[in-house]
Amino acid sequence: MPNYDSQKKLFSYKTLLIFSGVVLFGLAATNLVGTNILSTQGFAVSESETETLKLEKENQKLSVKIEESATLSSLERQAEDRGFIRSKGIVFVPATSTFASR
């Protein structure tokens, strides 16, 4: 006859309750650690998004400044400030032919 008393002692309610408590505590600790990791990563993502928005605004401002400085009137003004003068007449220089002659 098999010894059924030892199996009953092995799977008693007290042992099952302690094992369930240890497993439940382990899962709760794992959940707590995982939640903490995700929340700190969330702060890092939030800071990254804030920095990205700040850089996008700065990029827009710089684009506007580039467009303003690239207009013809501002280029003319800058040329006059540096001492260039507008030409009164246009001189055309004849170009030599670029084709090979036979």
C-alpha positions as CSV (number, residue, x, y, z in Angstrom):
1,M,0.0,0.0,0.0
2,P,1.2,3.5,-0.8
3,N,1.8,5.9,1.9
4,Y,-1.0,8.5,1.6
5,D,-0.3,10.2,4.9
6,S,3.0,11.7,3.6
7,Q,1.2,13.3,0.6
8,K,-1.5,14.7,2.9
9,K,1.2,16.3,5.0
10,L,3.0,17.6,1.9
11,F,-0.1,19.4,0.5
12,S,-1.7,20.6,3.7
13,Y,-3.7,23.8,3.8
14,K,-1.1,25.6,5.8
15,T,1.7,24.8,3.3
16,L,-0.6,25.8,0.4
17,L,-1.5,29.0,2.1
18,I,2.1,29.9,2.8
19,F,3.1,29.1,-0.8
20,S,0.2,31.2,-2.1
21,G,1.3,34.1,0.1
22,V,4.9,33.9,-1.1
23,V,3.8,33.9,-4.7
24,L,1.3,36.7,-4.1
25,F,4.0,38.8,-2.4
26,G,6.5,38.1,-5.2
27,L,3.9,39.2,-7.9
28,A,3.1,42.3,-5.9
29,A,6.8,43.2,-5.6
30,T,7.3,42.6,-9.3
31,N,4.3,44.8,-10.1
32,L,5.7,47.6,-7.9
33,V,9.1,47.5,-9.4
34,G,7.7,47.4,-13.0
35,T,5.4,50.4,-12.2
36,N,8.3,52.3,-10.8
37,I,10.4,51.7,-13.9
38,L,7.6,52.7,-16.2
39,S,6.8,55.9,-14.3
40,T,10.5,57.0,-14.3
41,Q,10.6,56.3,-18.0
42,G,7.5,58.3,-18.5
43,F,9.2,61.3,-16.9
44,A,12.1,60.9,-19.2
45,V,9.8,60.8,-22.2
46,S,7.9,63.8,-21.0
47,E,11.2,65.8,-20.6
48,S,12.2,64.7,-24.1
49,E,8.9,65.8,-25.6
50,T,9.2,69.2,-23.9
51,E,12.8,69.6,-25.2
52,T,11.6,68.6,-28.7
53,L,8.8,71.2,-28.7
54,K,11.3,73.9,-27.5
55,L,13.7,73.0,-30.3
56,E,10.8,73.0,-32.9
57,K,9.8,76.5,-31.8
58,E,13.5,77.7,-32.0
59,N,13.7,76.1,-35.5
60,Q,10.6,78.0,-36.7
61,K,12.1,81.3,-35.4
62,L,15.4,80.6,-37.2
63,S,13.6,79.7,-40.4
64,V,11.7,83.0,-40.3
65,K,15.0,84.8,-39.7
66,I,16.6,83.0,-42.6
67,E,13.7,83.9,-44.9
68,E,13.9,87.5,-43.8
69,S,17.6,87.7,-44.5
70,A,17.3,86.1,-47.8
71,T,14.9,88.6,-49.3
72,L,16.2,90.8,-52.1
73,S,15.7,94.1,-50.2
74,S,17.7,93.0,-47.2
75,L,20.4,91.7,-49.5
76,E,20.5,95.1,-51.2
77,R,20.6,96.8,-47.9
78,Q,23.5,94.6,-46.7
79,A,25.4,95.2,-50.0
80,E,25.0,99.0,-49.6
81,D,26.2,98.8,-46.0
82,R,29.3,97.0,-47.2
83,G,30.1,99.7,-49.9
84,F,28.7,98.0,-53.0
85,I,27.0,100.3,-55.6
86,R,24.3,99.6,-58.1
87,S,25.7,99.3,-61.7
88,K,24.4,102.0,-64.1
89,G,24.8,99.9,-67.2
90,I,25.1,96.2,-67.9
91,V,28.1,95.1,-69.9
92,F,27.8,91.9,-71.9
93,V,31.0,90.0,-72.6
94,P,30.7,87.8,-75.7
95,A,31.3,84.2,-75.0
96,T,33.5,82.0,-77.2
97,S,31.9,79.0,-78.7
98,T,32.1,76.0,-76.6
99,F,31.8,73.6,-79.5
100,A,34.8,71.9,-81.0
101,S,35.5,73.1,-84.6
102,R,36.3,70.7,-87.4
